[in-house]
Amino acid sequence: MRATVGDRLVMHGRTVGQHDQQAEIIEVLGPDGTPPFRVRYEDGHETLISPGPDTTVRHIAEEG
């Protein structure tokens, strides 16, 4: 998984009724765009994350 600052992580819900969560990548800490990532959720909460298989990257270039 590779990402750049400004991309969004989408963490898909793993159980019925659990909604997807999105977070903006504000810092890439791994080499060549790899995890871990520092992210900011929509409520302003920031955390360090190493995404699992239930997570996808939405690149900012794809949204334009």
PQR file of N, CA, C, O and H, with PARSE charges and radii, in Angstrom:
ATOM      1  N   MET A   1       0.856  -1.175   0.000 -0.4000 1.5000
ATOM      2  CA  MET A   1       0.000   0.000   0.000 -0.0000 2.0000
ATOM      3  C   MET A   1       0.896   1.230   0.000  0.5500 1.7000
ATOM      4  O   MET A   1       1.807   1.352   0.819 -0.5500 1.4000
ATOM      5  N   ARG A   2       0.625   2.134  -0.927 -0.4000 1.5000
ATOM      6  CA  ARG A   2       1.383   3.383  -1.021 -0.0000 2.0000
ATOM      7  C   ARG A   2       0.413   4.552  -1.028  0.5500 1.7000
ATOM      8  O   ARG A   2      -0.679   4.469  -1.590 -0.5500 1.4000
ATOM      9  H   ARG A   2      -0.114   2.035  -1.593  0.4000 1.0000
ATOM     10  N   ALA A   3       0.830   5.646  -0.392 -0.4000 1.5000
ATOM     11  CA  ALA A   3      -0.013   6.832  -0.315 -0.0000 2.0000
ATOM     12  C   ALA A   3       0.871   8.067  -0.184  0.5500 1.7000
ATOM     13  O   ALA A   3       2.069   7.973   0.080 -0.5500 1.4000
ATOM     14  H   ALA A   3       1.717   5.714   0.064  0.4000 1.0000
ATOM     15  N   THR A   4       0.247   9.223  -0.376 -0.4000 1.5000
ATOM     16  CA  THR A   4       0.927  10.496  -0.193 -0.0000 2.0000
ATOM     17  C   THR A   4       0.080  11.370   0.725  0.5500 1.7000
ATOM     18  O   THR A   4      -1.096  11.091   0.955 -0.5500 1.4000
ATOM     19  H   THR A   4      -0.727   9.299  -0.591  0.4000 1.0000
ATOM     20  N   VAL A   5       0.685  12.421   1.240 -0.4000 1.5000
ATOM     21  CA  VAL A   5      -0.038  13.354   2.094 -0.0000 2.0000
ATOM     22  C   VAL A   5      -1.210  13.925   1.299  0.5500 1.7000
ATOM     23  O   VAL A   5      -1.053  14.331   0.147 -0.5500 1.4000
ATOM     24  H   VAL A   5       1.641  12.648   1.053  0.4000 1.0000
ATOM     25  N   GLY A   6      -2.378  13.950   1.921 -0.4000 1.5000
ATOM     26  CA  GLY A   6      -3.589  14.436   1.276 -0.0000 2.0000
ATOM     27  C   GLY A   6      -4.500  13.321   0.804  0.5500 1.7000
ATOM     28  O   GLY A   6      -5.700  13.537   0.636 -0.5500 1.4000
ATOM     29  H   GLY A   6      -2.506  13.620   2.856  0.4000 1.0000
ATOM     30  N   ASP A   7      -3.952  12.125   0.585 -0.4000 1.5000
ATOM     31  CA  ASP A   7      -4.791  10.975   0.231 -0.0000 2.0000
ATOM     32  C   ASP A   7      -5.698  10.645   1.408  0.5500 1.7000
ATOM     33  O   ASP A   7      -5.473  11.103   2.529 -0.5500 1.4000
ATOM     34  H   ASP A   7      -2.976  11.950   0.722  0.4000 1.0000
ATOM     35  N   ARG A   8      -6.716   9.853   1.142 -0.4000 1.5000
ATOM     36  CA  ARG A   8      -7.633   9.446   2.203 -0.0000 2.0000
ATOM     37  C   ARG A   8      -7.588   7.933   2.373  0.5500 1.7000
ATOM     38  O   ARG A   8      -7.531   7.186   1.397 -0.5500 1.4000
ATOM     39  H   ARG A   8      -6.898   9.481   0.232  0.4000 1.0000
ATOM     40  N   LEU A   9      -7.615   7.496   3.625 -0.4000 1.5000
ATOM     41  CA  LEU A   9      -7.757   6.078   3.934 -0.0000 2.0000
ATOM     42  C   LEU A   9      -9.230   5.800   4.189  0.5500 1.7000
ATOM     43  O   LEU A   9      -9.900   6.552   4.896 -0.5500 1.4000
ATOM     44  H   LEU A   9      -7.662   8.103   4.418  0.4000 1.0000
ATOM     45  N   VAL A  10      -9.723   4.725   3.613 -0.4000 1.5000
ATOM     46  CA  VAL A  10     -11.097   4.294   3.846 -0.0000 2.0000
ATOM     47  C   VAL A  10     -11.029   2.948   4.544  0.5500 1.7000
ATOM     48  O   VAL A  10     -10.609   1.953   3.952 -0.5500 1.4000
ATOM     49  H   VAL A  10      -9.178   4.114   3.039  0.4000 1.0000
ATOM     50  N   MET A  11     -11.448   2.919   5.819 -0.4000 1.5000
ATOM     51  CA  MET A  11     -11.468   1.697   6.600 -0.0000 2.0000
ATOM     52  C   MET A  11     -12.880   1.132   6.531  0.5500 1.7000
ATOM     53  O   MET A  11     -13.813   1.695   7.104 -0.5500 1.4000
ATOM     54  H   MET A  11     -11.789   3.727   6.300  0.4000 1.0000
ATOM     55  N   HIS A  12     -13.029   0.015   5.825 -0.4000 1.5000
ATOM     56  CA  HIS A  12     -14.344  -0.579   5.607 -0.0000 2.0000
ATOM     57  C   HIS A  12     -14.819  -1.310   6.860  0.5500 1.7000
ATOM     58  O   HIS A  12     -14.042  -1.991   7.529 -0.5500 1.4000
ATOM     59  H   HIS A  12     -12.271  -0.443   5.360  0.4000 1.0000
ATOM     60  N   GLY A  13     -16.108  -1.157   7.165 -0.4000 1.5000
ATOM     61  CA  GLY A  13     -16.691  -1.841   8.309 -0.0000 2.0000
ATOM     62  C   GLY A  13     -16.599  -3.353   8.129  0.5500 1.7000
ATOM     63  O   GLY A  13     -16.798  -3.868   7.028 -0.5500 1.4000
ATOM     64  H   GLY A  13     -16.739  -0.604   6.622  0.4000 1.0000
ATOM     65  N   ARG A  14     -16.296  -4.057   9.212 -0.4000 1.5000
ATOM     66  CA  ARG A  14     -16.108  -5.506   9.110 -0.0000 2.0000
ATOM     67  C   ARG A  14     -17.321  -6.311   9.538  0.5500 1.7000
ATOM     68  O   ARG A  14     -17.367  -7.525   9.340 -0.5500 1.4000
ATOM     69  H   ARG A  14     -16.134  -3.639  10.106  0.4000 1.0000
ATOM     70  N   THR A  15     -18.297  -5.645  10.120 -0.4000 1.5000
ATOM     71  CA  THR A  15     -19.502  -6.351  10.539 -0.0000 2.0000
ATOM     72  C   THR A  15     -20.722  -5.628   9.988  0.5500 1.7000
ATOM     73  O   THR A  15     -20.651  -4.453   9.628 -0.5500 1.4000
ATOM     74  H   THR A  15     -18.260  -4.658  10.281  0.4000 1.0000
ATOM     75  N   VAL A  16     -21.833  -6.335   9.928 -0.4000 1.5000
ATOM     76  CA  VAL A  16     -23.073  -5.752   9.426 -0.0000 2.0000
ATOM     77  C   VAL A  16     -23.457  -4.566  10.300  0.5500 1.7000
ATOM     78  O   VAL A  16     -23.473  -4.663  11.527 -0.5500 1.4000
ATOM     79  H   VAL A  16     -21.891  -7.289  10.221  0.4000 1.0000
ATOM     80  N   GLY A  17     -23.765  -3.446   9.653 -0.4000 1.5000
ATOM     81  CA  GLY A  17     -24.179  -2.256  10.377 -0.0000 2.0000
ATOM     82  C   GLY A  17     -23.040  -1.323  10.755  0.5500 1.7000
ATOM     83  O   GLY A  17     -23.283  -0.191  11.174 -0.5500 1.4000
ATOM     84  H   GLY A  17     -23.752  -3.367   8.657  0.4000 1.0000
ATOM     85  N   GLN A  18     -21.812  -1.775  10.616 -0.4000 1.5000
ATOM     86  CA  GLN A  18     -20.673  -0.919  10.932 -0.0000 2.0000
ATOM     87  C   GLN A  18     -20.319  -0.097   9.694  0.5500 1.7000
ATOM     88  O   GLN A  18     -20.060  -0.653   8.626 -0.5500 1.4000
ATOM     89  H   GLN A  18     -21.614  -2.694  10.275  0.4000 1.0000
ATOM     90  N   HIS A  19     -20.310   1.207   9.841 -0.4000 1.5000
ATOM     91  CA  HIS A  19     -20.062   2.099   8.717 -0.0000 2.0000
ATOM     92  C   HIS A  19     -18.573   2.211   8.408  0.5500 1.7000
ATOM     93  O   HIS A  19     -17.724   1.983   9.270 -0.5500 1.4000
ATOM     94  H   HIS A  19     -20.520   1.658  10.708  0.4000 1.0000
ATOM     95  N   ASP A  20     -18.273   2.570   7.155 -0.4000 1.5000
ATOM     96  CA  ASP A  20     -16.894   2.846   6.770 -0.0000 2.0000
ATOM     97  C   ASP A  20     -16.427   4.123   7.470  0.5500 1.7000
ATOM     98  O   ASP A  20     -17.223   5.024   7.735 -0.5500 1.4000
ATOM     99  H   ASP A  20     -18.963   2.755   6.454  0.4000 1.0000
ATOM    100  N   GLN A  21     -15.140   4.188   7.763 -0.4000 1.5000
ATOM    101  CA  GLN A  21     -14.537   5.386   8.336 -0.0000 2.0000
ATOM    102  C   GLN A  21     -13.519   5.919   7.349  0.5500 1.7000
ATOM    103  O   GLN A  21     -12.863   5.151   6.646 -0.5500 1.4000
ATOM    104  H   GLN A  21     -14.493   3.456   7.548  0.4000 1.0000
ATOM    105  N   GLN A  22     -13.386   7.250   7.298 -0.4000 1.5000
ATOM    106  CA  GLN A  22     -12.395   7.863   6.431 -0.0000 2.0000
ATOM    107  C   GLN A  22     -11.490   8.758   7.254  0.5500 1.7000
ATOM    108  O   GLN A  22     -11.908   9.354   8.247 -0.5500 1.4000
ATOM    109  H   GLN A  22     -13.919   7.874   7.870  0.4000 1.0000
ATOM    110  N   ALA A  23     -10.231   8.840   6.815 -0.4000 1.5000
ATOM    111  CA  ALA A  23      -9.266   9.702   7.480 -0.0000 2.0000
ATOM    112  C   ALA A  23      -8.300  10.251   6.435  0.5500 1.7000
ATOM    113  O   ALA A  23      -7.935   9.554   5.489 -0.5500 1.4000
ATOM    114  H   ALA A  23      -9.892   8.357   6.009  0.4000 1.0000
ATOM    115  N   GLU A  24      -7.893  11.496   6.611 -0.4000 1.5000
ATOM    116  CA  GLU A  24      -6.932  12.118   5.705 -0.0000 2.0000
ATOM    117  C   GLU A  24      -5.517  11.812   6.174  0.5500 1.7000
ATOM    118  O   GLU A  24      -5.214  11.921   7.362 -0.5500 1.4000
ATOM    119  H   GLU A  24      -8.190  12.063   7.380  0.4000 1.0000
ATOM    120  N   ILE A  25      -4.658  11.432   5.244 -0.4000 1.5000
ATOM    121  CA  ILE A  25      -3.256  11.181   5.586 -0.0000 2.0000
ATOM    122  C   ILE A  25      -2.557  12.522   5.703  0.5500 1.7000
ATOM    123  O   ILE A  25      -2.528  13.301   4.750 -0.5500 1.4000
ATOM    124  H   ILE A  25      -4.905  11.344   4.279  0.4000 1.0000
ATOM    125  N   ILE A  26      -1.989  12.793   6.880 -0.4000 1.5000
ATOM    126  CA  ILE A  26      -1.306  14.060   7.096 -0.0000 2.0000
ATOM    127  C   ILE A  26       0.214  13.894   7.184  0.5500 1.7000
ATOM    128  O   ILE A  26       0.953  14.878   7.144 -0.5500 1.4000
ATOM    129  H   ILE A  26      -2.013  12.160   7.654  0.4000 1.0000
ATOM    130  N   GLU A  27       0.679  12.639   7.303 -0.4000 1.5000
ATOM    131  CA  GLU A  27       2.114  12.375   7.315 -0.0000 2.0000
ATOM    132  C   GLU A  27       2.357  10.917   6.930  0.5500 1.7000
ATOM    133  O   GLU A  27       1.671  10.017   7.415 -0.5500 1.4000
ATOM    134  H   GLU A  27       0.079  11.840   7.335  0.4000 1.0000
ATOM    135  N   VAL A  28       3.326  10.694   6.065 -0.4000 1.5000
ATOM    136  CA  VAL A  28       3.726   9.342   5.667 -0.0000 2.0000
ATOM    137  C   VAL A  28       5.053   9.063   6.340  0.5500 1.7000
ATOM    138  O   VAL A  28       6.025   9.784   6.113 -0.5500 1.4000
ATOM    139  H   VAL A  28       3.883  11.425   5.671  0.4000 1.0000
ATOM    140  N   LEU A  29       5.112   8.024   7.168 -0.4000 1.5000
ATOM    141  CA  LEU A  29       6.301   7.750   7.964 -0.0000 2.0000
ATOM    142  C   LEU A  29       7.153   6.614   7.419  0.5500 1.7000
ATOM    143  O   LEU A  29       8.299   6.453   7.839 -0.5500 1.4000
ATOM    144  H   LEU A  29       4.323   7.438   7.352  0.4000 1.0000
ATOM    145  N   GLY A  30       6.623   5.827   6.498 -0.4000 1.5000
ATOM    146  CA  GLY A  30       7.377   4.720   5.916 -0.0000 2.0000
ATOM    147  C   GLY A  30       8.133   5.169   4.677  0.5500 1.7000
ATOM    148  O   GLY A  30       7.866   6.240   4.132 -0.5500 1.4000
ATOM    149  H   GLY A  30       5.692   5.958   6.157  0.4000 1.0000
ATOM    150  N   PRO A  31       9.077   4.349   4.233 -0.5600 1.5000
ATOM    151  CA  PRO A  31       9.831   4.688   3.022  0.2800 2.0000
ATOM    152  C   PRO A  31       8.973   4.560   1.760  0.5500 1.7000
ATOM    153  O   PRO A  31       8.146   3.654   1.658 -0.5500 1.4000
ATOM    154  N   ASP A  32       9.167   5.447   0.826 -0.4000 1.5000
ATOM    155  CA  ASP A  32       8.495   5.393  -0.485 -0.0000 2.0000
ATOM    156  C   ASP A  32       6.972   5.353  -0.394  0.5500 1.7000
ATOM    157  O   ASP A  32       6.322   4.670  -1.186 -0.5500 1.4000
ATOM    158  H   ASP A  32       9.839   6.183   0.910  0.4000 1.0000
ATOM    159  N   GLY A  33       6.398   6.081   0.565 -0.4000 1.5000
ATOM    160  CA  GLY A  33       4.940   6.174   0.651 -0.0000 2.0000
ATOM    161  C   GLY A  33       4.244   5.013   1.326  0.5500 1.7000
ATOM    162  O   GLY A  33       3.031   4.853   1.190 -0.5500 1.4000
ATOM    163  H   GLY A  33       6.925   6.636   1.208  0.4000 1.0000
ATOM    164  N   THR A  34       4.996   4.198   2.055 -0.4000 1.5000
ATOM    165  CA  THR A  34       4.408   3.034   2.717 -0.0000 2.0000
ATOM    166  C   THR A  34       4.078   3.350   4.178  0.5500 1.7000
ATOM    167  O   THR A  34       4.591   4.324   4.730 -0.5500 1.4000
ATOM    168  H   THR A  34       5.981   4.328   2.165  0.4000 1.0000
ATOM    169  N   PRO A  35       3.215   2.528   4.814 -0.5600 1.5000
ATOM    170  CA  PRO A  35       2.850   2.744   6.210  0.2800 2.0000
ATOM    171  C   PRO A  35       4.064   2.647   7.129  0.5500 1.7000
ATOM    172  O   PRO A  35       5.092   2.078   6.762 -0.5500 1.4000
ATOM    173  N   PRO A  36       3.930   3.204   8.315 -0.5600 1.5000
ATOM    174  CA  PRO A  36       2.724   3.741   8.948  0.2800 2.0000
ATOM    175  C   PRO A  36       2.413   5.158   8.471  0.5500 1.7000
ATOM    176  O   PRO A  36       3.264   5.862   7.927 -0.5500 1.4000
ATOM    177  N   PHE A  37       1.142   5.551   8.701 -0.4000 1.5000
ATOM    178  CA  PHE A  37       0.650   6.871   8.332 -0.0000 2.0000
ATOM    179  C   PHE A  37       0.102   7.569   9.566  0.5500 1.7000
ATOM    180  O   PHE A  37      -0.501   6.936  10.433 -0.5500 1.4000
ATOM    181  H   PHE A  37       0.450   4.980   9.143  0.4000 1.0000
ATOM    182  N   ARG A  38       0.315   8.883   9.639 -0.4000 1.5000
ATOM    183  CA  ARG A  38      -0.386   9.689  10.637 -0.0000 2.0000
ATOM    184  C   ARG A  38      -1.623  10.219   9.925  0.5500 1.7000
ATOM    185  O   ARG A  38      -1.517  10.813   8.852 -0.5500 1.4000
ATOM    186  H   ARG A  38       0.804   9.398   8.935  0.4000 1.0000
ATOM    187  N   VAL A  39      -2.801  10.007  10.520 -0.4000 1.5000
ATOM    188  CA  VAL A  39      -4.060  10.383   9.878 -0.0000 2.0000
ATOM    189  C   VAL A  39      -4.881  11.274  10.791  0.5500 1.7000
ATOM    190  O   VAL A  39      -4.712  11.282  12.010 -0.5500 1.4000
ATOM    191  H   VAL A  39      -2.887   9.524  11.392  0.4000 1.0000
ATOM    192  N   ARG A  40      -5.784  12.031  10.156 -0.4000 1.5000
ATOM    193  CA  ARG A  40      -6.738  12.880  10.890 -0.0000 2.0000
ATOM    194  C   ARG A  40      -8.142  12.492  10.461  0.5500 1.7000
ATOM    195  O   ARG A  40      -8.489  12.557   9.282 -0.5500 1.4000
ATOM    196  H   ARG A  40      -5.921  12.024   9.166  0.4000 1.0000
ATOM    197  N   TYR A  41      -8.948  12.085  11.445 -0.4000 1.5000
ATOM    198  CA  TYR A  41     -10.340  11.740  11.182 -0.0000 2.0000
ATOM    199  C   TYR A  41     -11.178  13.008  11.063  0.5500 1.7000
ATOM    200  O   TYR A  41     -10.729  14.095  11.425 -0.5500 1.4000
ATOM    201  H   TYR A  41      -8.666  12.032  12.403  0.4000 1.0000
ATOM    202  N   GLU A  42     -12.383  12.860  10.560 -0.4000 1.5000
ATOM    203  CA  GLU A  42     -13.260  14.001  10.329 -0.0000 2.0000
ATOM    204  C   GLU A  42     -13.589  14.774  11.602  0.5500 1.7000
ATOM    205  O   GLU A  42     -13.898  15.964  11.538 -0.5500 1.4000
ATOM    206  H   GLU A  42     -12.748  11.977  10.266  0.4000 1.0000
ATOM    207  N   ASP A  43     -13.525  14.106  12.770 -0.4000 1.5000
ATOM    208  CA  ASP A  43     -13.811  14.789  14.039 -0.0000 2.0000
ATOM    209  C   ASP A  43     -12.581  15.498  14.607  0.5500 1.7000
ATOM    210  O   ASP A  43     -12.648  16.066  15.697 -0.5500 1.4000
ATOM    211  H   ASP A  43     -13.273  13.140  12.822  0.4000 1.0000
ATOM    212  N   GLY A  44     -11.446  15.472  13.872 -0.4000 1.5000
ATOM    213  CA  GLY A  44     -10.238  16.158  14.306 -0.0000 2.0000
ATOM    214  C   GLY A  44      -9.241  15.276  15.040  0.5500 1.7000
ATOM    215  O   GLY A  44      -8.105  15.689  15.272 -0.5500 1.4000
ATOM    216  H   GLY A  44     -11.392  15.011  12.987  0.4000 1.0000
ATOM    217  N   HIS A  45      -9.651  14.066  15.409 -0.4000 1.5000
ATOM    218  CA  HIS A  45      -8.780  13.128  16.116 -0.0000 2.0000
ATOM    219  C   HIS A  45      -7.640  12.694  15.194  0.5500 1.7000
ATOM    220  O   HIS A  45      -7.871  12.368  14.029 -0.5500 1.4000
ATOM    221  H   HIS A  45     -10.574  13.731  15.220  0.4000 1.0000
ATOM    222  N   GLU A  46      -6.404  12.688  15.717 -0.4000 1.5000
ATOM    223  CA  GLU A  46      -5.251  12.230  14.944 -0.0000 2.0000
ATOM    224  C   GLU A  46      -4.662  10.991  15.586  0.5500 1.7000
ATOM    225  O   GLU A  46      -4.664  10.853  16.809 -0.5500 1.4000
ATOM    226  H   GLU A  46      -6.216  12.952  16.663  0.4000 1.0000
ATOM    227  N   THR A  47      -4.153  10.083  14.750 -0.4000 1.5000
ATOM    228  CA  THR A  47      -3.543   8.863  15.253 -0.0000 2.0000
ATOM    229  C   THR A  47      -2.562   8.309  14.230  0.5500 1.7000
ATOM    230  O   THR A  47      -2.559   8.717  13.068 -0.5500 1.4000
ATOM    231  H   THR A  47      -4.151  10.195  13.756  0.4000 1.0000
ATOM    232  N   LEU A  48      -1.741   7.389  14.670 -0.4000 1.5000
ATOM    233  CA  LEU A  48      -0.794   6.680  13.816 -0.0000 2.0000
ATOM    234  C   LEU A  48      -1.420   5.343  13.463  0.5500 1.7000
ATOM    235  O   LEU A  48      -1.933   4.650  14.343 -0.5500 1.4000
ATOM    236  H   LEU A  48      -1.743   7.058  15.613  0.4000 1.0000
ATOM    237  N   ILE A  49      -1.387   4.966  12.181 -0.4000 1.5000
ATOM    238  CA  ILE A  49      -2.061   3.744  11.754 -0.0000 2.0000
ATOM    239  C   ILE A  49      -1.208   2.981  10.738  0.5500 1.7000
ATOM    240  O   ILE A  49      -0.575   3.566   9.859 -0.5500 1.4000
ATOM    241  H   ILE A  49      -0.971   5.528  11.467  0.4000 1.0000
ATOM    242  N   SER A  50      -1.216   1.669  10.888 -0.4000 1.5000
ATOM    243  CA  SER A  50      -0.666   0.749   9.885 -0.0000 2.0000
ATOM    244  C   SER A  50      -1.865  -0.021   9.350  0.5500 1.7000
ATOM    245  O   SER A  50      -2.321  -0.967   9.991 -0.5500 1.4000
ATOM    246  H   SER A  50      -1.730   1.194  11.602  0.4000 1.0000
ATOM    247  N   PRO A  51      -2.385   0.367   8.187 -0.5600 1.5000
ATOM    248  CA  PRO A  51      -3.650  -0.179   7.691  0.2800 2.0000
ATOM    249  C   PRO A  51      -3.623  -1.679   7.468  0.5500 1.7000
ATOM    250  O   PRO A  51      -2.599  -2.257   7.101 -0.5500 1.4000
ATOM    251  N   GLY A  52      -4.771  -2.291   7.698 -0.4000 1.5000
ATOM    252  CA  GLY A  52      -4.939  -3.722   7.468 -0.0000 2.0000
ATOM    253  C   GLY A  52      -5.595  -3.991   6.125  0.5500 1.7000
ATOM    254  O   GLY A  52      -5.752  -3.080   5.313 -0.5500 1.4000
ATOM    255  H   GLY A  52      -5.602  -1.822   7.995  0.4000 1.0000
ATOM    256  N   PRO A  53      -5.982  -5.243   5.890 -0.5600 1.5000
ATOM    257  CA  PRO A  53      -6.553  -5.630   4.599  0.2800 2.0000
ATOM    258  C   PRO A  53      -7.942  -5.047   4.331  0.5500 1.7000
ATOM    259  O   PRO A  53      -8.419  -5.090   3.197 -0.5500 1.4000
ATOM    260  N   ASP A  54      -8.594  -4.506   5.358 -0.4000 1.5000
ATOM    261  CA  ASP A  54      -9.921  -3.921   5.190 -0.0000 2.0000
ATOM    262  C   ASP A  54      -9.857  -2.423   4.890  0.5500 1.7000
ATOM    263  O   ASP A  54     -10.865  -1.721   4.977 -0.5500 1.4000
ATOM    264  H   ASP A  54      -8.206  -4.471   6.280  0.4000 1.0000
ATOM    265  N   THR A  55      -8.650  -1.936   4.533 -0.4000 1.5000
ATOM    266  CA  THR A  55      -8.440  -0.511   4.282 -0.0000 2.0000
ATOM    267  C   THR A  55      -7.979  -0.290   2.839  0.5500 1.7000
ATOM    268  O   THR A  55      -7.164  -1.048   2.313 -0.5500 1.4000
ATOM    269  H   THR A  55      -7.832  -2.506   4.462  0.4000 1.0000
ATOM    270  N   THR A  56      -8.515   0.761   2.210 -0.4000 1.5000
ATOM    271  CA  THR A  56      -8.086   1.135   0.872 -0.0000 2.0000
ATOM    272  C   THR A  56      -7.645   2.597   0.881  0.5500 1.7000
ATOM    273  O   THR A  56      -8.011   3.369   1.767 -0.5500 1.4000
ATOM    274  H   THR A  56      -9.177   1.377   2.638  0.4000 1.0000
ATOM    275  N   VAL A  57      -6.852   2.956  -0.124 -0.4000 1.5000
ATOM    276  CA  VAL A  57      -6.387   4.340  -0.272 -0.0000 2.0000
ATOM    277  C   VAL A  57      -7.181   4.991  -1.391  0.5500 1.7000
ATOM    278  O   VAL A  57      -7.302   4.430  -2.480 -0.5500 1.4000
ATOM    279  H   VAL A  57      -6.555   2.329  -0.844  0.4000 1.0000
ATOM    280  N   ARG A  58      -7.714   6.160  -1.127 -0.4000 1.5000
ATOM    281  CA  ARG A  58      -8.352   6.963  -2.167 -0.0000 2.0000
ATOM    282  C   ARG A  58      -7.387   8.115  -2.458  0.5500 1.7000
ATOM    283  O   ARG A  58      -7.274   9.062  -1.679 -0.5500 1.4000
ATOM    284  H   ARG A  58      -7.615   6.616  -0.243  0.4000 1.0000
ATOM    285  N   HIS A  59      -6.702   8.015  -3.584 -0.4000 1.5000
ATOM    286  CA  HIS A  59      -5.677   8.994  -3.951 -0.0000 2.0000
ATOM    287  C   HIS A  59      -6.328  10.300  -4.372  0.5500 1.7000
ATOM    288  O   HIS A  59      -7.361  10.290  -5.041 -0.5500 1.4000
ATOM    289  H   HIS A  59      -6.793   7.246  -4.216  0.4000 1.0000
ATOM    290  N   ILE A  60      -5.734  11.426  -3.987 -0.4000 1.5000
ATOM    291  CA  ILE A  60      -6.314  12.731  -4.323 -0.0000 2.0000
ATOM    292  C   ILE A  60      -6.342  12.949  -5.830  0.5500 1.7000
ATOM    293  O   ILE A  60      -7.215  13.657  -6.331 -0.5500 1.4000
ATOM    294  H   ILE A  60      -4.895  11.434  -3.443  0.4000 1.0000
ATOM    295  N   ALA A  61      -5.407  12.358  -6.557 -0.4000 1.5000
ATOM    296  CA  ALA A  61      -5.384  12.490  -8.019 -0.0000 2.0000
ATOM    297  C   ALA A  61      -6.610  11.849  -8.656  0.5500 1.7000
ATOM    298  O   ALA A  61      -7.041  12.279  -9.725 -0.5500 1.4000
ATOM    299  H   ALA A  61      -4.697  11.784  -6.150  0.4000 1.0000
ATOM    300  N   GLU A  62      -7.182  10.824  -8.016 -0.4000 1.5000
ATOM    301  CA  GLU A  62      -8.364  10.130  -8.545 -0.0000 2.0000
ATOM    302  C   GLU A  62      -9.634  10.937  -8.352  0.5500 1.7000
ATOM    303  O   GLU A  62     -10.603  10.754  -9.089 -0.5500 1.4000
ATOM    304  H   GLU A  62      -6.831  10.475  -7.148  0.4000 1.0000
ATOM    305  N   GLU A  63      -9.640  11.845  -7.350 -0.4000 1.5000
ATOM    306  CA  GLU A  63     -10.840  12.597  -7.033 -0.0000 2.0000
ATOM    307  C   GLU A  63     -10.999  13.815  -7.918  0.5500 1.7000
ATOM    308  O   GLU A  63     -12.107  14.340  -8.028 -0.5500 1.4000
ATOM    309  H   GLU A  63      -8.853  11.993  -6.752  0.4000 1.0000
ATOM    310  N   GLY A  64      -9.931  14.290  -8.558 -0.4000 1.5000
ATOM    311  CA  GLY A  64      -9.965  15.518  -9.340 -0.0000 2.0000
ATOM    312  C   GLY A  64     -10.611  15.362 -10.611  0.5500 1.7000
ATOM    313  O   GLY A  64     -10.711  16.322 -11.375 -0.5500 1.4000
ATOM    314  H   GLY A  64      -9.031  13.864  -8.469  0.4000 1.0000
TER
END
